[in-house]
């Protein structure tokens, strides 16, 4: 081979090496996020999700891409949004709340689905058991809807003379709402409390429910757990204060925007745990190999400023149990 031909061949080979290296780089995985709310409603929770992804070795925009699909409180949009994520062949779908999880389940039997829920997923038909999930679904049970009885006890500790409770629920989130009402009604009978249920599926219906409670005030309000009601937490906290109604909620989000008291699972940590599962699935673990876990942390959060505005004295026994007091 002539010297010039050898040099040309060597140069061509050297030029080809970077091209080959580039074509062999693994594709960045794409995950879908399906939620019935709007982005601002879960901003703090998504921080927990991104933290969990980082702990699992994934950073959005660097080695993982996330496609967000928001229903903006229109549950009828969820099937179409879920189908869109499936058509994009995402590597996994993360959902929060019952409606989103059910929509994703109906859309695919092959793409892994990782959920966070406030109600027992077995009861909803999303899994055969917690230890052995079905096919492509697994996730975190945040234990927010199943502890209605405990939440009533906390409310009774705060207001020992309470007898009449207004219970606000979202009927569109049927699975979660039915489970909560069964629990709450049984606990109320045991505790000798009277409950009156108010339904709300829109912002206007929330206003109407509080107007009705303003005309015939209960001693306190129990706000049920649902993705929709969480997304309306500012409205709910303001209305409870306006009508001077002590209210208890299932997650701390409400207390952070002026709600009185909350007791339930640490939902931000549940998002972080769910992201760990997403990371494991991206690395090859099958959903059926990941047992559904219950959130291992319950938190009691009290807004002392709101208590003063309502003229309430929070018992020292309750203050000592609180995980956080906002003032």
DASUL-V639185 format. One record per helix or strand of 2 or more residues. SS is the DSSP state (A for helix, B for strand). FROM is the first residue (numbers start at 0). LEN is the number of residues. Records with the same first field share a line. If there is no record, write none. Layout:
SS: FROM-LEN  FROM-LEN
This chain:
A: 2-21  38-17  74-13  97-10  147-11  173-18  202-13  226-5  232-10  252-4  266-16  286-3  303-6  315-6
B: 28-7  63-7  91-5  111-6  136-5  163-6  193-6  219-4  246-3  260-5  292-2  297-6  323-3
